């Protein structure tokens, strides 16, 4: 037994979150792809069966009231709120991340007011965010300005209307400075939109504390809501009466069952809703979020950093020198909850890892990504993954 194996056992024995693993459906595979799709919480199948058989099957349309379907978007939004540092009444769940990015970005431009005709976007963003930013710029008559997050402060000016940024880079796992960049955007008089897909559920976000204007995020990664589970939209309370959605729908109307031809936005964050919510996946998400009962995001963050530190140490100990290179920052304040390793034959290496029971993912052209979900990943998993990686690349 290697020294790293012994250390992994000791770390697992001292892990205060270790008991949460039993709340997930897992097997002997080392699953390090929770930054793409979280594992299945054990409570979800039974809840979905109840929704299908009793709420839909027996109660049918009565469930919009009796089972709380109608209020699910804001109720589940309030459940997510403390995980991203937000007070209740500022998050609605529904639609995809892409749709919510569009709603938030166009609304941000409208909030910025006349004379501001430029959208700044993270040039390294997930492609869809970039596509949507380009479309939003065309629709609003704005110029699109792609820059790296480090270049954002210098790119801001009197013309800047809105800025779309990612909290954690999806390729490298780099954690960007949300407080500092938000302050810079505000100092320029612009509105900021943050994409939290790779940070929510993995580390403290502090939306209210740092005065973030608008934010969006998915729920199928570190929140474990399931494939295609609905995303969410955060609208800071002070801005809600100014939030002018480009997708007004009957669900966001002040009188949704009045069926009036004229649109009047509902009060508060409800104006972020559009159409009929996807109840099956939404209530699956609600059940998945129960694993967070009594769990602090700070404890999750502490374990996340310990896991990624240990993984990097194990990779250095097991992989031949120069065979893989970390592109994830070593500094804790710059690291999310994933590690990205550059490897010349990364695609083939990941296939071989999966064959040997270690699941991560590959990003073209040469990046191996490993996501660490502290709710169910242990230090023994980390040591085994690094050991198998070392054997595969030897």
C-alpha positions in Angstrom: 0.0 0.0 0.0 1.5 3.3 -1.1 1.9 6.3 1.1 -0.7 8.2 -0.9 -3.2 5.3 -0.4 -2.7 5.5 3.3 -3.2 9.2 3.4 -6.4 8.9 1.3 -7.8 6.5 3.9 -7.0 8.9 6.8 -8.5 11.8 4.9 -11.7 9.8 4.2 -11.9 8.8 7.9 -11.7 12.5 8.9 -14.1 13.7 6.2 -17.2 15.4 7.8 -19.1 15.1 4.5 -18.4 11.5 3.9 -21.8 10.3 5.0 -23.5 12.2 2.2 -22.3 9.7 -0.3 -24.9 7.2 0.8 -27.6 9.6 -0.4 -26.5 9.1 -4.0 -26.9 6.1 -6.4 -23.3 5.2 -7.1 -21.2 2.0 -7.9 -17.5 1.1 -7.9 -16.8 3.5 -10.7 -14.8 6.6 -9.7 -17.1 9.3 -11.0 -15.3 12.6 -11.7 -17.7 14.1 -14.2 -20.1 15.8 -11.9 -19.1 19.1 -13.5 -21.0 17.9 -16.6 -23.7 15.7 -15.0 -24.1 15.2 -11.3 -24.9 11.8 -9.8 -28.4 10.7 -9.1 -29.6 11.5 -5.5 -31.3 8.4 -4.1 -34.5 10.3 -3.2 -35.3 11.3 -6.7 -36.7 8.1 -8.3 -39.4 7.8 -5.5 -40.3 11.4 -5.8 -40.7 11.3 -9.6 -42.8 8.2 -9.3 -45.1 10.0 -6.8 -45.3 13.0 -9.2 -46.2 10.7 -12.1 -48.6 8.2 -10.4 -50.3 10.3 -7.7 -49.9 14.0 -8.6 -50.4 13.6 -12.3 -52.1 10.2 -12.5 -54.6 10.6 -9.7 -55.0 14.3 -9.0 -54.4 15.4 -12.6 -55.0 19.1 -13.1 -55.8 19.6 -9.4 -52.1 19.3 -8.8 -51.4 22.8 -10.1 -52.9 23.9 -6.8 -53.0 20.9 -4.5 -49.5 19.7 -5.2 -47.9 23.1 -5.5 -47.0 22.9 -9.2 -47.9 26.5 -9.9 -45.5 27.9 -7.3 -42.7 25.5 -8.0 -40.4 27.9 -9.9 -40.1 30.4 -7.1 -40.3 27.8 -4.3 -37.4 25.8 -5.8 -35.6 29.1 -6.5 -35.8 29.9 -2.8 -34.2 26.5 -2.2 -31.3 27.3 -4.5 -30.9 30.9 -3.1 -28.8 30.1 0.0 -26.5 27.9 -2.1 -25.5 31.0 -4.2 -25.7 33.6 -1.4 -29.0 35.1 -2.2 -32.0 36.0 0.0 -35.4 34.5 -0.9 -37.6 36.1 -3.6 -34.8 36.7 -6.2 -34.6 33.4 -8.1 -37.0 31.6 -10.4 -36.4 28.2 -11.8 -37.3 27.3 -15.4 -36.1 27.2 -19.0 -32.6 26.3 -20.0 -29.4 28.1 -19.1 -29.2 29.4 -22.7 -32.7 30.9 -22.6 -32.0 32.5 -19.2 -28.7 34.0 -20.5 -30.7 35.6 -23.3 -33.4 37.0 -21.0 -30.8 38.3 -18.6 -28.5 39.9 -21.2 -31.2 41.7 -23.2 -32.8 42.9 -19.9 -29.4 44.1 -18.8 -29.0 46.2 -21.9 -32.5 47.6 -21.4 -31.7 48.5 -17.8 -28.5 50.3 -18.9 -30.4 53.0 -20.7 -29.7 55.3 -23.7 -26.2 56.0 -24.8 -24.8 52.6 -23.9 -24.5 50.4 -26.9 -21.8 47.9 -26.2 -21.9 44.4 -24.7 -18.7 43.0 -23.2 -18.5 39.2 -23.2 -15.9 36.8 -21.9 -14.0 35.7 -25.0 -13.2 32.4 -23.4 -16.8 31.6 -22.5 -18.8 28.5 -23.1 -19.7 28.8 -26.9 -23.4 29.1 -26.3 -23.0 32.1 -24.1 -21.0 33.7 -26.9 -23.6 32.8 -29.5 -26.4 34.3 -27.4 -24.4 37.5 -26.7 -23.8 38.0 -30.4 -27.5 37.5 -31.1 -28.5 39.8 -28.2 -26.1 42.5 -29.5 -27.7 42.3 -33.0 -31.3 42.5 -31.5 -30.5 45.5 -29.3 -28.3 47.4 -31.7 -25.2 46.9 -29.6 -21.6 46.2 -30.6 -20.2 43.0 -29.1 -16.8 43.2 -27.5 -15.2 39.9 -26.6 -12.3 40.2 -24.1 -10.7 37.9 -21.5 -11.9 38.3 -17.9 -8.5 39.9 -17.0 -9.1 42.5 -19.7 -12.6 43.4 -18.6 -11.7 46.4 -16.3 -9.8 48.1 -19.2 -12.5 47.4 -21.7 -15.3 49.2 -19.7 -16.4 52.7 -20.6 -19.3 55.1 -21.0 -20.7 53.0 -23.9 -20.7 49.7 -21.9 -24.3 48.5 -21.4 -23.9 45.0 -20.1 -21.1 42.5 -19.3 -21.5 38.7 -19.4 -19.0 36.7 -17.4 -18.4 33.1 -16.3 -17.6 32.6 -12.6 -15.6 29.4 -13.4 -14.0 28.7 -16.8 -15.5 25.5 -18.1 -12.2 24.3 -19.7 -9.6 25.1 -17.2 -11.5 25.4 -13.9 -10.2 28.9 -13.3 -12.2 30.8 -10.8 -12.7 34.5 -11.8 -12.9 37.4 -9.4 -16.6 37.9 -9.1 -16.5 40.6 -6.4 -13.7 42.6 -8.1 -15.2 42.4 -11.6 -18.7 43.2 -10.4 -17.4 46.3 -8.7 -15.5 47.3 -11.8 -18.6 46.9 -14.0 -20.7 49.0 -11.5 -18.1 51.7 -11.4 -18.5 52.0 -15.2 -22.2 52.4 -14.8 -23.0 49.1 -16.5 -25.0 46.0 -15.6 -23.3 42.6 -15.0 -24.6 39.1 -15.7 -22.8 36.1 -14.2 -23.0 32.5 -15.5 -22.7 30.3 -12.4 -22.9 26.9 -14.1 -19.5 25.7 -12.8 -19.6 27.3 -9.4 -23.1 26.9 -7.9 -23.0 24.0 -5.5 -19.2 23.8 -5.4 -18.2 27.1 -3.7 -19.6 30.2 -2.1 -20.9 32.7 -4.7 -22.2 35.7 -2.6 -24.6 37.2 -5.1 -26.2 39.5 -2.6 -23.0 40.3 -0.7 -21.3 41.4 -3.8 -24.2 43.3 -5.4 -24.5 41.1 -8.5 -27.2 42.4 -10.8 -28.3 39.3 -12.7 -27.1 35.7 -12.7 -28.0 32.4 -14.4 -27.0 28.8 -13.8 -27.8 25.2 -14.6 -28.8 22.6 -12.0 -27.6 19.4 -13.5 -23.9 19.7 -12.5 -23.0 20.3 -8.8 -26.7 20.6 -7.9 -27.4 17.1 -9.3 -30.8 17.9 -10.7 -30.6 15.4 -13.6 -30.0 15.6 -17.4 -31.7 18.7 -18.8 -33.0 19.8 -15.4 -34.3 23.4 -15.5 -31.9 26.3 -15.1 -32.5 29.4 -12.9 -32.5 33.2 -13.2 -31.4 35.5 -10.4 -32.7 39.1 -10.4 -31.4 41.3 -7.6 -34.4 42.6 -5.6 -33.5 46.3 -6.2 -33.7 45.7 -9.9 -36.8 43.6 -10.2 -39.2 46.4 -11.1 -36.8 47.4 -13.9 -36.4 43.9 -15.3 -37.9 44.0 -18.8 -37.8 40.5 -20.1 -37.4 40.0 -23.9 -39.6 36.8 -23.5 -42.8 37.9 -21.7 -45.2 35.0 -21.3 -48.4 34.2 -19.6 -46.6 32.7 -16.6 -44.9 36.1 -15.9 -48.1 38.1 -16.3 -49.5 40.0 -13.3 -52.8 38.2 -14.0 -51.8 34.9 -15.7 -55.3 33.6 -15.9 -56.9 36.9 -16.9 -55.9 36.1 -20.5 -55.6 39.9 -21.3 -54.3 40.9 -24.7 -52.0 43.5 -23.1 -49.0 42.5 -21.0 -48.4 43.6 -17.5 -45.3 42.1 -15.8 -45.8 40.2 -12.5 -44.1 41.8 -9.5 -40.6 40.6 -8.3 -38.5 37.8 -9.8 -41.7 36.2 -11.2 -41.3 38.3 -14.3 -38.4 36.0 -15.2 -40.9 33.2 -15.9 -42.2 32.6 -19.4 -44.4 29.6 -20.2 -45.7 26.5 -18.5 -43.0 25.0 -16.3 -41.5 21.6 -16.9 -43.0 20.0 -13.8 -41.5 16.5 -14.0 -37.9 17.7 -14.2 -38.5 20.6 -11.9 -39.8 18.4 -9.1 -37.0 15.9 -9.6 -34.7 18.8 -9.0 -36.6 19.8 -5.9 -36.0 16.3 -4.5 -32.3 16.4 -5.5 -31.8 19.6 -3.5 -32.8 17.8 -0.3 -29.3 16.4 0.0 -28.2 20.0 0.9 -30.2 20.0 4.1 -27.8 20.8 6.9 -24.8 21.1 4.6 -22.9 24.4 4.4 -21.4 25.6 1.2 -18.3 26.6 3.1 -17.7 23.0 4.2 -18.2 21.9 0.6 -15.7 24.4 -0.6 -13.1 23.3 2.0 -13.4 19.7 0.9 -13.3 20.7 -2.8 -10.0 22.4 -2.3 -8.7 19.5 -0.3 -9.8 17.0 -3.0 -8.2 19.0 -5.9 -5.0 19.6 -3.9 -4.7 15.9 -3.2 -5.5 15.0 -6.8 -2.8 17.3 -8.1 -0.3 15.8 -5.6 -1.3 12.2 -6.6 -1.0 13.0 -10.3 2.5 14.4 -9.6 3.4 11.2 -7.7 2.0 8.7 -10.2 2.2 10.2 -13.7 5.6 10.2 -15.5 7.2 13.7 -15.5 6.1 15.9 -18.4 3.4 13.5 -19.5 0.5 15.7 -18.3 0.4 19.3 -17.3 -2.2 21.1 -15.1 -3.9 24.1 -16.7 -5.9 24.7 -13.6 -4.5 27.4 -11.3 -2.7 26.2 -8.2 -3.9 29.1 -6.1 -7.0 28.4 -4.1 -8.6 31.8 -4.8 -8.3 31.1 -8.6 -9.5 27.5 -8.6 -13.0 26.1 -9.0 -13.9 22.5 -8.3 -12.3 20.8 -11.3 -8.8 20.0 -12.5 -7.9 20.2 -16.2 -4.8 18.4 -17.4 -3.2 19.0 -20.8 -2.3 15.7 -22.4 -1.2 15.2 -26.0 -3.4 12.2 -26.6 -6.2 13.2 -24.2 -9.0 11.8 -26.2 -7.5 8.3 -26.2 -6.4 8.5 -22.6 -9.9 9.4 -21.4 -11.4 6.4 -23.3 -8.9 4.1 -21.6 -9.6 5.7 -18.2 -13.3 5.1 -18.6 -12.6 1.5 -19.6 -10.8 1.1 -16.3 -13.6 2.6 -14.2 -12.5 6.2 -13.9 -14.9 8.7 -15.5 -13.9 12.2 -16.4 -14.3 13.9 -19.7 -12.3 15.2 -22.7 -12.3 18.7 -24.2 -10.7 19.2 -27.6 -8.0 19.3 -28.5 -5.9 18.1 -25.6 -7.6 18.6 -22.2 -8.6 15.9 -19.6 -11.2 17.3 -17.2 -11.9 15.9 -13.8 -14.8 17.4 -11.7 -14.9 16.9 -7.9 -18.3 17.0 -6.3 -17.6 17.0 -2.5 -21.0 15.6 -1.7 -20.1 12.2 -3.0 -16.4 12.1 -4.1 -13.9 10.8 -1.5 -10.1 11.0 -1.2 -9.9 7.3 -2.0 -11.6 8.0 -5.3 -9.0 10.8 -6.0 -6.0 8.5 -5.2 -7.4 5.7 -7.4 -8.1 8.1 -10.3 -4.6 9.5 -10.3 -3.0 6.0 -9.9 -5.0 4.7 -12.9 -4.1 7.8 -14.9 -0.5 7.3 -14.1 -0.7 3.7 -15.4 -2.6 4.7 -18.5 -0.1 7.4 -19.6 3.0 5.5 -18.6 
